Amino acid sequence: MKADPVLVAGVRGCKACPLHTTRTLAVPGWVGDKYDSKLGLICEAPDYYADQSGRPLLGRSGELFDEILSQLGLHRDTMFITHMVRCRPTNGDLSRLPEATTACAQWTQKELDAYLPRVVLLMGRAAIESVFGKGNVGTTRGTYTKLGGVVYVATYHPFAALRNKDLVDVIMADVELARELSELGES
Ligand code: SF4
C-alpha cells in the first residue's frame, strides 16, 4: 500500500501551528509496501533524522525498533507509522506545545481514516496520554483500550530503551501483544 498522496502533500504544506516555521520537513504518516491494515504506530514527534528525511522513526531509535520487530518476525513494511505532531519541536517536549498537539490531531484522524489500522501502538508518554489520559507510563504500558474503532496498545518509545536496556524486552512484549490483537481481529 502507498501513502495517500493528498494527505502527504497536505502535511508537507501544513502551516496550522508555529512548528512549521522551524521544521526542515514535515513528516506525514508512512505506510509500508506490505501494509495490511492491521498494525499502526504513533510516536510523539519527529527527531532530527525524521526532520531531515521526512520519514518517521529513523536513527538509533528506529534501528532498535527494527531489531525488536525482527526478533518477533515482523517488519515495518507491514505497518503504518506516524507521529502525534508532524513537525520537529525544537525543545522536544510536547507538554509545552498544546497548540501543536491540537492542530496536528486533524492529520492523525485523517491518516487513521485513510489507513484503517486495526491496532495502534502508542509509543511514549505524550502518545499514550493522548488516548489513555494522564498516568504513569510504567503502569499503562502493556495495557490496551479501544477508541473510535481502533485498539490502542501503550508502550515505551524505543528511545527510552536506548538508555535503559531492560525496556527492550518490555517493548517487545507490548509489540507482541499488539500483533496478537491485530491477528485476532480484536475489536
Ligand atoms: Fe501542521 Fe502538524 Fe506541522 Fe503543526 S506540527 S504545522 S499542525 S503538520
Backbone and ligand atoms as CSV (ligand in chain L), in Angstrom:
chain,resi,resn,atom,element,x,y,z
A,1,MET,N,N,0.844,-1.190,0.000
A,1,MET,CA,C,0.000,0.000,0.000
A,1,MET,C,C,0.888,1.251,0.000
A,2,LYS,N,N,0.429,2.275,-0.682
A,2,LYS,CA,C,1.173,3.535,-0.693
A,2,LYS,C,C,0.448,4.562,0.171
A,3,ALA,N,N,1.214,5.504,0.705
A,3,ALA,CA,C,0.592,6.601,1.446
A,3,ALA,C,C,-0.266,7.434,0.489
A,4,ASP,N,N,-1.352,7.945,1.003
A,4,ASP,CA,C,-2.269,8.770,0.209
A,4,ASP,C,C,-1.542,10.071,-0.196
A,5,PRO,N,N,-1.357,10.312,-1.495
A,5,PRO,CA,C,-0.589,11.492,-1.917
A,5,PRO,C,C,-1.229,12.812,-1.502
A,6,VAL,N,N,-2.538,12.819,-1.378
A,6,VAL,CA,C,-3.214,14.054,-0.964
A,6,VAL,C,C,-2.881,14.368,0.501
A,7,LEU,N,N,-2.888,13.317,1.317
A,7,LEU,CA,C,-2.543,13.505,2.729
A,7,LEU,C,C,-1.078,13.908,2.875
A,8,VAL,N,N,-0.224,13.244,2.123
A,8,VAL,CA,C,1.208,13.552,2.196
A,8,VAL,C,C,1.447,15.013,1.820
A,9,ALA,N,N,0.836,15.452,0.737
A,9,ALA,CA,C,1.007,16.842,0.304
A,9,ALA,C,C,0.418,17.804,1.330
A,10,GLY,N,N,-0.705,17.420,1.914
A,10,GLY,CA,C,-1.343,18.271,2.919
A,10,GLY,C,C,-0.448,18.490,4.123
A,11,VAL,N,N,0.154,17.410,4.610
A,11,VAL,CA,C,1.050,17.522,5.769
A,11,VAL,C,C,2.304,18.305,5.394
A,12,ARG,N,N,2.870,18.001,4.241
A,12,ARG,CA,C,4.110,18.679,3.833
A,12,ARG,C,C,3.936,20.202,3.742
A,13,GLY,N,N,2.725,20.618,3.388
A,13,GLY,CA,C,2.497,22.059,3.229
A,13,GLY,C,C,1.786,22.698,4.401
A,14,CYS,N,N,1.538,21.914,5.449
A,14,CYS,CA,C,0.730,22.421,6.572
A,14,CYS,C,C,1.437,23.557,7.331
A,15,LYS,N,N,0.651,24.588,7.633
A,15,LYS,CA,C,1.163,25.701,8.443
A,15,LYS,C,C,0.185,26.015,9.566
A,16,ALA,N,N,-0.452,24.936,10.071
A,16,ALA,CA,C,-1.527,25.135,11.040
A,16,ALA,C,C,-1.049,25.451,12.443
A,17,CYS,N,N,0.245,25.309,12.695
A,17,CYS,CA,C,0.753,25.695,14.019
A,17,CYS,C,C,2.165,26.254,13.846
A,18,PRO,N,N,2.703,26.892,14.864
A,18,PRO,CA,C,4.005,27.569,14.720
A,18,PRO,C,C,5.178,26.637,14.398
A,19,LEU,N,N,5.037,25.338,14.602
A,19,LEU,CA,C,6.170,24.451,14.342
A,19,LEU,C,C,6.579,24.430,12.875
A,20,HIS,N,N,5.704,24.906,11.985
A,20,HIS,CA,C,6.081,24.891,10.571
A,20,HIS,C,C,7.242,25.850,10.293
A,21,THR,N,N,7.450,26.794,11.192
A,21,THR,CA,C,8.496,27.795,10.945
A,21,THR,C,C,9.893,27.250,11.259
A,22,THR,N,N,9.986,26.194,12.035
A,22,THR,CA,C,11.310,25.683,12.440
A,22,THR,C,C,11.629,24.311,11.848
A,23,ARG,N,N,10.664,23.696,11.164
A,23,ARG,CA,C,10.924,22.355,10.620
A,23,ARG,C,C,11.827,22.428,9.389
A,24,THR,N,N,12.490,21.305,9.087
A,24,THR,CA,C,13.104,21.129,7.770
A,24,THR,C,C,12.057,20.512,6.858
A,25,LEU,N,N,11.530,19.359,7.270
A,25,LEU,CA,C,10.436,18.707,6.540
A,25,LEU,C,C,9.366,18.263,7.526
A,26,ALA,N,N,8.119,18.488,7.202
A,26,ALA,CA,C,7.040,17.854,7.960
A,26,ALA,C,C,7.057,16.366,7.616
A,27,VAL,N,N,6.619,15.538,8.567
A,27,VAL,CA,C,6.717,14.085,8.394
A,27,VAL,C,C,5.327,13.468,8.344
A,28,PRO,N,N,4.807,13.217,7.151
A,28,PRO,CA,C,3.484,12.593,7.050
A,28,PRO,C,C,3.518,11.140,7.476
A,29,GLY,N,N,2.361,10.567,7.744
A,29,GLY,CA,C,2.280,9.143,8.070
A,29,GLY,C,C,2.924,8.321,6.965
A,30,TRP,N,N,3.675,7.326,7.376
A,30,TRP,CA,C,4.409,6.457,6.442
A,30,TRP,C,C,3.706,5.101,6.390
A,31,VAL,N,N,3.583,4.565,5.188
A,31,VAL,CA,C,2.874,3.289,5.016
A,31,VAL,C,C,3.787,2.311,4.287
A,32,GLY,N,N,4.001,1.134,4.883
A,32,GLY,CA,C,4.872,0.139,4.272
A,32,GLY,C,C,4.254,-0.494,3.032
A,33,ASP,N,N,5.128,-0.992,2.154
A,33,ASP,CA,C,4.660,-1.614,0.907
A,33,ASP,C,C,3.722,-2.783,1.161
A,34,LYS,N,N,3.945,-3.481,2.298
A,34,LYS,CA,C,3.142,-4.677,2.590
A,34,LYS,C,C,2.108,-4.420,3.691
A,35,TYR,N,N,1.814,-3.176,3.921
A,35,TYR,CA,C,0.840,-2.833,4.966
A,35,TYR,C,C,-0.504,-3.496,4.684
A,36,ASP,N,N,-1.040,-4.135,5.725
A,36,ASP,CA,C,-2.280,-4.898,5.550
A,36,ASP,C,C,-3.395,-4.408,6.488
A,37,SER,N,N,-3.312,-3.155,6.892
A,37,SER,CA,C,-4.342,-2.529,7.746
A,37,SER,C,C,-4.526,-3.236,9.085
A,38,LYS,N,N,-3.445,-3.810,9.580
A,38,LYS,CA,C,-3.536,-4.424,10.906
A,38,LYS,C,C,-2.842,-3.571,11.969
A,39,LEU,N,N,-1.578,-3.265,11.742
A,39,LEU,CA,C,-0.784,-2.674,12.806
A,39,LEU,C,C,-0.284,-1.271,12.459
A,40,GLY,N,N,-0.630,-0.308,13.314
A,40,GLY,CA,C,-0.140,1.051,13.170
A,40,GLY,C,C,0.686,1.437,14.381
A,41,LEU,N,N,1.329,2.582,14.275
A,41,LEU,CA,C,2.205,3.044,15.350
A,41,LEU,C,C,2.173,4.560,15.387
A,42,ILE,N,N,1.958,5.116,16.580
A,42,ILE,CA,C,2.024,6.575,16.734
A,42,ILE,C,C,3.119,6.911,17.738
A,43,CYS,N,N,4.143,7.626,17.269
A,43,CYS,CA,C,5.203,8.142,18.139
A,43,CYS,C,C,4.828,9.567,18.537
A,44,GLU,N,N,5.715,10.207,19.247
A,44,GLU,CA,C,5.393,11.539,19.748
A,44,GLU,C,C,5.638,12.636,18.707
A,45,ALA,N,N,6.884,12.790,18.281
A,45,ALA,CA,C,7.229,13.878,17.352
A,45,ALA,C,C,8.496,13.511,16.598
A,46,PRO,N,N,8.709,14.077,15.417
A,46,PRO,CA,C,9.915,13.770,14.656
A,46,PRO,C,C,11.182,14.154,15.420
A,47,ASP,N,N,12.211,13.324,15.288
A,47,ASP,CA,C,13.520,13.679,15.815
A,47,ASP,C,C,14.348,14.305,14.688
A,48,TYR,N,N,15.606,14.511,14.932
A,48,TYR,CA,C,16.482,15.148,13.934
A,48,TYR,C,C,16.440,14.402,12.597
A,49,TYR,N,N,16.543,13.083,12.659
A,49,TYR,CA,C,16.628,12.283,11.431
A,49,TYR,C,C,15.304,12.338,10.652
A,50,ALA,N,N,14.208,12.282,11.369
A,50,ALA,CA,C,12.902,12.370,10.708
A,50,ALA,C,C,12.718,13.754,10.090
A,51,ASP,N,N,13.144,14.765,10.810
A,51,ASP,CA,C,13.034,16.146,10.319
A,51,ASP,C,C,13.846,16.337,9.034
A,52,GLN,N,N,15.000,15.703,8.980
A,52,GLN,CA,C,15.867,15.855,7.808
A,52,GLN,C,C,15.384,15.037,6.616
A,53,SER,N,N,14.810,13.869,6.894
A,53,SER,CA,C,14.473,12.924,5.821
A,53,SER,C,C,13.003,12.949,5.428
A,54,GLY,N,N,12.143,13.413,6.357
A,54,GLY,CA,C,10.706,13.364,6.113
A,54,GLY,C,C,10.114,11.986,6.344
A,55,ARG,N,N,10.887,11.090,6.962
A,55,ARG,CA,C,10.391,9.740,7.272
A,55,ARG,C,C,10.479,9.479,8.765
A,56,PRO,N,N,9.515,8.739,9.322
A,56,PRO,CA,C,9.490,8.549,10.780
A,56,PRO,C,C,10.432,7.460,11.281
A,57,LEU,N,N,10.791,7.593,12.544
A,57,LEU,CA,C,11.462,6.547,13.319
A,57,LEU,C,C,12.738,6.032,12.654
A,58,LEU,N,N,13.689,6.931,12.459
A,58,LEU,CA,C,15.000,6.539,11.940
A,58,LEU,C,C,16.016,6.664,13.087
A,59,GLY,N,N,17.293,6.806,12.753
A,59,GLY,CA,C,18.307,6.959,13.792
A,59,GLY,C,C,18.394,5.732,14.675
A,60,ARG,N,N,18.993,5.894,15.840
A,60,ARG,CA,C,19.221,4.745,16.740
A,60,ARG,C,C,17.909,4.173,17.271
A,61,SER,N,N,16.945,5.052,17.529
A,61,SER,CA,C,15.640,4.554,17.993
A,61,SER,C,C,15.000,3.677,16.929
A,62,GLY,N,N,15.081,4.123,15.686
A,62,GLY,CA,C,14.493,3.358,14.598
A,62,GLY,C,C,15.193,2.028,14.400
A,63,GLU,N,N,16.516,2.057,14.536
A,63,GLU,CA,C,17.277,0.806,14.390
A,63,GLU,C,C,16.875,-0.185,15.472
A,64,LEU,N,N,16.735,0.325,16.700
A,64,LEU,CA,C,16.338,-0.568,17.794
A,64,LEU,C,C,14.927,-1.102,17.566
A,65,PHE,N,N,14.051,-0.240,17.085
A,65,PHE,CA,C,12.681,-0.700,16.826
A,65,PHE,C,C,12.677,-1.789,15.745
A,66,ASP,N,N,13.456,-1.589,14.692
A,66,ASP,CA,C,13.528,-2.603,13.634
A,66,ASP,C,C,14.078,-3.917,14.172
A,67,GLU,N,N,15.031,-3.803,15.106
A,67,GLU,CA,C,15.607,-5.005,15.719
A,67,GLU,C,C,14.542,-5.747,16.529
A,68,ILE,N,N,13.739,-5.001,17.266
A,68,ILE,CA,C,12.660,-5.609,18.061
A,68,ILE,C,C,11.661,-6.295,17.133
A,69,LEU,N,N,11.304,-5.611,16.063
A,69,LEU,CA,C,10.375,-6.216,15.098
A,69,LEU,C,C,10.966,-7.504,14.534
A,70,SER,N,N,12.237,-7.448,14.195
A,70,SER,CA,C,12.893,-8.613,13.599
A,70,SER,C,C,12.879,-9.801,14.552
A,71,GLN,N,N,13.122,-9.532,15.829
A,71,GLN,CA,C,13.103,-10.612,16.842
A,71,GLN,C,C,11.736,-11.283,16.898
A,72,LEU,N,N,10.713,-10.532,16.540
A,72,LEU,CA,C,9.343,-11.059,16.582
A,72,LEU,C,C,8.887,-11.574,15.215
A,73,GLY,N,N,9.802,-11.545,14.254
A,73,GLY,CA,C,9.431,-11.990,12.906
A,73,GLY,C,C,8.562,-10.979,12.174
A,74,LEU,N,N,8.661,-9.715,12.598
A,74,LEU,CA,C,7.874,-8.653,11.970
A,74,LEU,C,C,8.800,-7.708,11.207
A,75,HIS,N,N,8.210,-6.840,10.400
A,75,HIS,CA,C,8.983,-5.844,9.647
A,75,HIS,C,C,8.119,-4.603,9.492
A,76,ARG,N,N,8.747,-3.440,9.518
A,76,ARG,CA,C,7.951,-2.207,9.413
A,76,ARG,C,C,7.236,-2.078,8.062
A,77,ASP,N,N,7.646,-2.854,7.069
A,77,ASP,CA,C,6.963,-2.803,5.774
A,77,ASP,C,C,5.487,-3.184,5.869
A,78,THR,N,N,5.114,-3.866,6.953
A,78,THR,CA,C,3.706,-4.249,7.116
A,78,THR,C,C,2.947,-3.239,7.961
A,79,MET,N,N,3.601,-2.114,8.304
A,79,MET,CA,C,2.997,-1.193,9.270
A,79,MET,C,C,2.725,0.196,8.691
A,80,PHE,N,N,1.891,0.908,9.419
A,80,PHE,CA,C,1.655,2.342,9.212
A,80,PHE,C,C,2.282,3.049,10.417
A,81,ILE,N,N,3.124,4.063,10.169
A,81,ILE,CA,C,3.837,4.740,11.257
A,81,ILE,C,C,3.642,6.251,11.139
A,82,THR,N,N,3.257,6.860,12.230
A,82,THR,CA,C,3.085,8.307,12.195
A,82,THR,C,C,3.456,8.926,13.541
A,83,HIS,N,N,3.290,10.245,13.622
A,83,HIS,CA,C,3.574,10.975,14.863
A,83,HIS,C,C,2.321,11.730,15.307
A,84,MET,N,N,2.252,12.034,16.587
A,84,MET,CA,C,1.196,12.928,17.087
A,84,MET,C,C,1.346,14.322,16.502
A,85,VAL,N,N,2.609,14.767,16.428
A,85,VAL,CA,C,2.946,16.093,15.913
A,85,VAL,C,C,3.970,15.888,14.806
A,86,ARG,N,N,3.715,16.422,13.625
A,86,ARG,CA,C,4.478,16.036,12.427
A,86,ARG,C,C,5.638,16.966,12.058
A,87,CYS,N,N,5.829,18.013,12.833
A,87,CYS,CA,C,6.993,18.876,12.640
A,87,CYS,C,C,7.826,18.836,13.917
A,88,ARG,N,N,9.120,18.838,13.770
A,88,ARG,CA,C,10.006,18.648,14.915
A,88,ARG,C,C,9.957,19.810,15.891
A,89,PRO,N,N,9.612,19.538,17.158
A,89,PRO,CA,C,9.655,20.619,18.152
A,89,PRO,C,C,11.104,20.877,18.538
A,90,THR,N,N,11.493,22.113,18.609
A,90,THR,CA,C,12.896,22.402,18.904
A,90,THR,C,C,13.271,21.996,20.325
A,91,ASN,N,N,12.322,22.046,21.262
A,91,ASN,CA,C,12.695,21.636,22.627
A,91,ASN,C,C,12.275,20.194,22.931
A,92,GLY,N,N,11.608,19.535,21.970
A,92,GLY,CA,C,11.302,18.114,22.111
A,92,GLY,C,C,10.240,17.770,23.141
A,93,ASP,N,N,9.674,18.772,23.804
A,93,ASP,CA,C,8.726,18.484,24.877
A,93,ASP,C,C,7.313,18.883,24.454
A,94,LEU,N,N,6.487,17.884,24.149
A,94,LEU,CA,C,5.138,18.190,23.656
A,94,LEU,C,C,4.211,18.765,24.720
A,95,SER,N,N,4.534,18.536,25.999
A,95,SER,CA,C,3.649,19.064,27.039
A,95,SER,C,C,3.624,20.596,27.017
A,96,ARG,N,N,4.662,21.214,26.424
A,96,ARG,CA,C,4.697,22.680,26.339
A,96,ARG,C,C,4.123,23.173,25.017
A,97,LEU,N,N,3.586,22.256,24.217
A,97,LEU,CA,C,3.120,22.624,22.873
A,97,LEU,C,C,1.675,22.188,22.625
A,98,PRO,N,N,0.757,22.605,23.503
A,98,PRO,CA,C,-0.631,22.156,23.323
A,98,PRO,C,C,-1.224,22.616,21.995
A,99,GLU,N,N,-0.780,23.776,21.493
A,99,GLU,CA,C,-1.310,24.285,20.230
A,99,GLU,C,C,-0.953,23.353,19.077
A,100,ALA,N,N,0.290,22.879,19.071
A,100,ALA,CA,C,0.731,21.965,18.010
A,100,ALA,C,C,0.022,20.616,18.130
A,101,THR,N,N,-0.113,20.129,19.338
A,101,THR,CA,C,-0.765,18.839,19.555
A,101,THR,C,C,-2.205,18.890,19.076
A,102,THR,N,N,-2.890,19.984,19.416
A,102,THR,CA,C,-4.286,20.126,18.995
A,102,THR,C,C,-4.392,20.276,17.482
A,103,ALA,N,N,-3.530,21.112,16.905
A,103,ALA,CA,C,-3.603,21.359,15.460
A,103,ALA,C,C,-3.294,20.104,14.663
A,104,CYS,N,N,-2.332,19.319,15.127
A,104,CYS,CA,C,-1.895,18.161,14.345
A,104,CYS,C,C,-2.834,16.959,14.506
A,105,ALA,N,N,-3.721,17.004,15.494
A,105,ALA,CA,C,-4.660,15.881,15.687
A,105,ALA,C,C,-5.529,15.673,14.444
A,106,GLN,N,N,-5.773,16.763,13.682
A,106,GLN,CA,C,-6.572,16.617,12.447
A,106,GLN,C,C,-5.921,15.637,11.487
A,107,TRP,N,N,-4.566,15.685,11.409
A,107,TRP,CA,C,-3.847,14.791,10.485
A,107,TRP,C,C,-3.846,13.359,11.005
A,108,THR,N,N,-3.746,13.218,12.311
A,108,THR,CA,C,-3.804,11.864,12.878
A,108,THR,C,C,-5.127,11.216,12.511
A,109,GLN,N,N,-6.213,11.956,12.686
A,109,GLN,CA,C,-7.528,11.383,12.381
A,109,GLN,C,C,-7.670,11.069,10.896
A,110,LYS,N,N,-7.186,11.992,10.050
A,110,LYS,CA,C,-7.274,11.749,8.600
A,110,LYS,C,C,-6.458,10.522,8.197
A,111,GLU,N,N,-5.295,10.353,8.796
A,111,GLU,CA,C,-4.474,9.184,8.468
A,111,GLU,C,C,-5.122,7.906,8.979
A,112,LEU,N,N,-5.693,7.958,10.178
A,112,LEU,CA,C,-6.385,6.762,10.691
A,112,LEU,C,C,-7.560,6.402,9.784
A,113,ASP,N,N,-8.286,7.410,9.325
A,113,ASP,CA,C,-9.432,7.168,8.437
A,113,ASP,C,C,-8.983,6.603,7.086
A,114,ALA,N,N,-7.815,7.041,6.628
A,114,ALA,CA,C,-7.338,6.585,5.315
A,114,ALA,C,C,-6.722,5.192,5.384
A,115,TYR,N,N,-5.998,4.903,6.471
A,115,TYR,CA,C,-5.207,3.663,6.502
A,115,TYR,C,C,-5.831,2.571,7.381
A,116,LEU,N,N,-6.800,2.933,8.196
A,116,LEU,CA,C,-7.623,1.988,8.944
A,116,LEU,C,C,-6.854,0.876,9.665
A,117,PRO,N,N,-5.869,1.223,10.482
A,117,PRO,CA,C,-5.188,0.172,11.249
A,117,PRO,C,C,-6.147,-0.423,12.277
A,118,ARG,N,N,-6.045,-1.722,12.459
A,118,ARG,CA,C,-6.905,-2.391,13.451
A,118,ARG,C,C,-6.398,-2.116,14.862
A,119,VAL,N,N,-5.074,-2.158,15.008
A,119,VAL,CA,C,-4.438,-1.946,16.312
A,119,VAL,C,C,-3.319,-0.917,16.136
A,120,VAL,N,N,-3.216,0.000,17.087
A,120,VAL,CA,C,-2.182,1.039,17.030
A,120,VAL,C,C,-1.357,1.019,18.315
A,121,LEU,N,N,-0.054,0.923,18.155
A,121,LEU,CA,C,0.862,1.059,19.294
A,121,LEU,C,C,1.073,2.537,19.573
A,122,LEU,N,N,0.952,2.935,20.807
A,122,LEU,CA,C,1.260,4.309,21.212
A,122,LEU,C,C,2.597,4.282,21.914
A,123,MET,N,N,3.613,4.945,21.325
A,123,MET,CA,C,4.965,4.863,21.872
A,123,MET,C,C,5.372,6.164,22.540
A,124,GLY,N,N,5.533,6.116,23.850
A,124,GLY,CA,C,5.978,7.283,24.595
A,124,GLY,C,C,4.847,7.971,25.328
A,125,ARG,N,N,5.247,8.760,26.331
A,125,ARG,CA,C,4.279,9.360,27.243
A,125,ARG,C,C,3.191,10.169,26.547
A,126,ALA,N,N,3.597,11.108,25.695
A,126,ALA,CA,C,2.610,12.003,25.089
A,126,ALA,C,C,1.620,11.226,24.228
A,127,ALA,N,N,2.125,10.276,23.462
A,127,ALA,CA,C,1.230,9.480,22.614
A,127,ALA,C,C,0.266,8.669,23.473
A,128,ILE,N,N,0.767,8.085,24.542
A,128,ILE,CA,C,-0.082,7.293,25.437
A,128,ILE,C,C,-1.158,8.177,26.073
A,129,GLU,N,N,-0.721,9.342,26.572
A,129,GLU,CA,C,-1.676,10.211,27.268
A,129,GLU,C,C,-2.748,10.765,26.333
A,130,SER,N,N,-2.462,10.825,25.024
A,130,SER,CA,C,-3.464,11.331,24.076
A,130,SER,C,C,-4.680,10.410,24.000
A,131,VAL,N,N,-4.500,9.164,24.398
A,131,VAL,CA,C,-5.615,8.208,24.362
A,131,VAL,C,C,-6.017,7.759,25.773
A,132,PHE,N,N,-5.037,7.464,26.613
A,132,PHE,CA,C,-5.314,6.908,27.938
A,132,PHE,C,C,-5.525,7.984,29.003
A,133,GLY,N,N,-5.161,9.240,28.687
A,133,GLY,CA,C,-5.206,10.290,29.700
A,133,GLY,C,C,-3.942,10.252,30.532
A,134,LYS,N,N,-3.834,11.205,31.437
A,134,LYS,CA,C,-2.614,11.329,32.251
A,134,LYS,C,C,-2.410,10.090,33.100
A,135,GLY,N,N,-1.159,9.672,33.197
A,135,GLY,CA,C,-0.868,8.498,34.006
A,135,GLY,C,C,0.598,8.155,33.925
A,136,ASN,N,N,0.938,7.079,34.577
A,136,ASN,CA,C,2.319,6.629,34.626
A,136,ASN,C,C,2.572,5.645,33.481
A,137,VAL,N,N,3.574,5.942,32.649
A,137,VAL,CA,C,3.853,5.066,31.502
A,137,VAL,C,C,4.157,3.646,31.981
A,138,GLY,N,N,4.874,3.562,33.108
A,138,GLY,CA,C,5.272,2.248,33.627
A,138,GLY,C,C,4.101,1.363,33.983
A,139,THR,N,N,2.989,1.971,34.375
A,139,THR,CA,C,1.825,1.153,34.731
A,139,THR,C,C,0.832,1.044,33.576
A,140,THR,N,N,0.886,1.986,32.628
A,140,THR,CA,C,-0.053,1.945,31.497
A,140,THR,C,C,0.449,1.027,30.384
A,141,ARG,N,N,1.746,0.967,30.217
A,141,ARG,CA,C,2.305,0.132,29.132
A,141,ARG,C,C,1.830,-1.334,29.312
A,142,GLY,N,N,1.640,-1.952,28.175
A,142,GLY,CA,C,1.205,-3.337,28.242
A,142,GLY,C,C,-0.292,-3.484,28.405
A,143,THR,N,N,-1.010,-2.336,28.476
A,143,THR,CA,C,-2.471,-2.397,28.539
A,143,THR,C,C,-3.028,-1.884,27.210
A,144,TYR,N,N,-4.295,-2.144,26.984
A,144,TYR,CA,C,-4.897,-1.646,25.745
A,144,TYR,C,C,-6.316,-1.174,25.997
A,145,THR,N,N,-6.774,-0.311,25.100
A,145,THR,CA,C,-8.129,0.217,25.181
A,145,THR,C,C,-8.632,0.455,23.764
A,146,LYS,N,N,-9.926,0.570,23.624
A,146,LYS,CA,C,-10.491,0.786,22.299
A,146,LYS,C,C,-11.136,2.161,22.227
A,147,LEU,N,N,-10.864,2.861,21.132
A,147,LEU,CA,C,-11.413,4.198,20.931
A,147,LEU,C,C,-11.664,4.394,19.442
A,148,GLY,N,N,-12.885,4.791,19.089
A,148,GLY,CA,C,-13.206,5.072,17.692
A,148,GLY,C,C,-12.940,3.903,16.767
A,149,GLY,N,N,-13.163,2.690,17.256
A,149,GLY,CA,C,-12.985,1.510,16.403
A,149,GLY,C,C,-11.555,1.021,16.282
A,150,VAL,N,N,-10.621,1.686,16.978
A,150,VAL,CA,C,-9.216,1.282,16.938
A,150,VAL,C,C,-8.803,0.791,18.327
A,151,VAL,N,N,-8.042,-0.293,18.369
A,151,VAL,CA,C,-7.489,-0.777,19.634
A,151,VAL,C,C,-6.105,-0.157,19.814
A,152,TYR,N,N,-5.890,0.505,20.937
A,152,TYR,CA,C,-4.616,1.162,21.212
A,152,TYR,C,C,-3.857,0.393,22.298
A,153,VAL,N,N,-2.585,0.127,22.029
A,153,VAL,CA,C,-1.717,-0.558,22.986
A,153,VAL,C,C,-0.614,0.415,23.399
A,154,ALA,N,N,-0.425,0.568,24.699
A,154,ALA,CA,C,0.562,1.528,25.210
A,154,ALA,C,C,1.927,0.863,25.402
A,155,THR,N,N,2.980,1.595,25.016
A,155,THR,CA,C,4.336,1.099,25.295
A,155,THR,C,C,5.327,2.258,25.358
A,156,TYR,N,N,6.544,1.940,25.744
A,156,TYR,CA,C,7.609,2.945,25.776
A,156,TYR,C,C,8.072,3.275,24.359
A,157,HIS,N,N,8.664,4.456,24.193
A,157,HIS,CA,C,9.341,4.784,22.938
A,157,HIS,C,C,10.703,4.071,22.955
A,158,PRO,N,N,11.151,3.564,21.811
A,158,PRO,CA,C,12.460,2.895,21.776
A,158,PRO,C,C,13.598,3.767,22.306
A,159,PHE,N,N,13.442,5.084,22.216
A,159,PHE,CA,C,14.483,5.974,22.740
A,159,PHE,C,C,14.731,5.695,24.219
A,160,ALA,N,N,13.659,5.384,24.958
A,160,ALA,CA,C,13.803,5.082,26.384
A,160,ALA,C,C,14.630,3.820,26.581
A,161,ALA,N,N,14.509,2.879,25.651
A,161,ALA,CA,C,15.248,1.618,25.771
A,161,ALA,C,C,16.716,1.780,25.387
A,162,LEU,N,N,17.050,2.877,24.705
A,162,LEU,CA,C,18.469,3.140,24.436
A,162,LEU,C,C,19.185,3.518,25.729
A,163,ARG,N,N,18.415,4.090,26.658
A,163,ARG,CA,C,19.014,4.491,27.932
A,163,ARG,C,C,18.868,3.413,28.997
A,164,ASN,N,N,17.840,2.570,28.856
A,164,ASN,CA,C,17.571,1.506,29.826
A,164,ASN,C,C,17.293,0.217,29.054
A,165,LYS,N,N,18.314,-0.599,28.930
A,165,LYS,CA,C,18.219,-1.813,28.101
A,165,LYS,C,C,17.124,-2.771,28.568
A,166,ASP,N,N,16.765,-2.689,29.862
A,166,ASP,CA,C,15.708,-3.577,30.375
A,166,ASP,C,C,14.390,-3.346,29.648
A,167,LEU,N,N,14.245,-2.158,29.059
A,167,LEU,CA,C,12.975,-1.841,28.402
A,167,LEU,C,C,12.843,-2.491,27.024
A,168,VAL,N,N,13.927,-3.030,26.507
A,168,VAL,CA,C,13.835,-3.697,25.199
A,168,VAL,C,C,12.837,-4.849,25.279
A,169,ASP,N,N,12.981,-5.677,26.294
A,169,ASP,CA,C,12.062,-6.822,26.444
A,169,ASP,C,C,10.630,-6.356,26.716
A,170,VAL,N,N,10.519,-5.241,27.424
A,170,VAL,CA,C,9.190,-4.703,27.736
A,170,VAL,C,C,8.495,-4.253,26.448
A,171,ILE,N,N,9.219,-3.507,25.630
A,171,ILE,CA,C,8.641,-3.059,24.361
A,171,ILE,C,C,8.314,-4.260,23.477
A,172,MET,N,N,9.203,-5.236,23.488
A,172,MET,CA,C,8.965,-6.420,22.668
A,172,MET,C,C,7.658,-7.121,23.075
A,173,ALA,N,N,7.445,-7.215,24.373
A,173,ALA,CA,C,6.213,-7.848,24.860
A,173,ALA,C,C,4.984,-7.056,24.426
A,174,ASP,N,N,5.104,-5.736,24.432
A,174,ASP,CA,C,3.961,-4.897,24.057
A,174,ASP,C,C,3.687,-4.967,22.553
A,175,VAL,N,N,4.756,-5.026,21.758
A,175,VAL,CA,C,4.568,-5.166,20.304
A,175,VAL,C,C,3.935,-6.526,20.004
A,176,GLU,N,N,4.378,-7.525,20.738
A,176,GLU,CA,C,3.799,-8.861,20.541
A,176,GLU,C,C,2.304,-8.859,20.901
A,177,LEU,N,N,1.960,-8.158,21.992
A,177,LEU,CA,C,0.545,-8.036,22.352
A,177,LEU,C,C,-0.240,-7.373,21.221
A,178,ALA,N,N,0.312,-6.293,20.689
A,178,ALA,CA,C,-0.372,-5.588,19.593
A,178,ALA,C,C,-0.524,-6.506,18.388
A,179,ARG,N,N,0.521,-7.253,18.096
A,179,ARG,CA,C,0.451,-8.172,16.961
A,179,ARG,C,C,-0.654,-9.223,17.185
A,180,GLU,N,N,-0.694,-9.768,18.413
A,180,GLU,CA,C,-1.707,-10.798,18.709
A,180,GLU,C,C,-3.115,-10.222,18.565
A,181,LEU,N,N,-3.309,-9.026,19.097
A,181,LEU,CA,C,-4.633,-8.400,18.990
A,181,LEU,C,C,-5.005,-8.134,17.527
A,182,SER,N,N,-4.028,-7.720,16.734
A,182,SER,CA,C,-4.321,-7.433,15.331
A,182,SER,C,C,-4.631,-8.705,14.563
A,183,GLU,N,N,-3.971,-9.809,14.949
A,183,GLU,CA,C,-4.231,-11.086,14.275
A,183,GLU,C,C,-5.590,-11.640,14.677
A,184,LEU,N,N,-5.958,-11.385,15.936
A,184,LEU,CA,C,-7.251,-11.869,16.424
A,184,LEU,C,C,-8.403,-11.083,15.833
A,185,GLY,N,N,-8.064,-9.883,15.325
A,185,GLY,CA,C,-9.139,-9.013,14.855
A,185,GLY,C,C,-9.905,-8.450,16.027
A,186,GLU,N,N,-9.180,-8.266,17.154
A,186,GLU,CA,C,-9.796,-7.711,18.372
A,186,GLU,C,C,-10.495,-6.401,18.055
A,187,SER,N,N,-11.755,-6.298,18.412
A,187,SER,CA,C,-12.489,-5.054,18.143
A,187,SER,C,C,-13.669,-4.942,19.087
L,1,SF4,FE1,FE,0.845,21.268,10.655
L,1,SF4,FE2,FE,1.236,19.366,12.456
L,1,SF4,FE3,FE,3.331,20.634,11.408
L,1,SF4,FE4,FE,1.757,21.924,13.094
L,1,SF4,S1,S,3.037,20.111,13.591
L,1,SF4,S2,S,2.493,22.704,11.139
L,1,SF4,S3,S,-0.277,21.028,12.595
L,1,SF4,S4,S,1.878,19.290,10.299
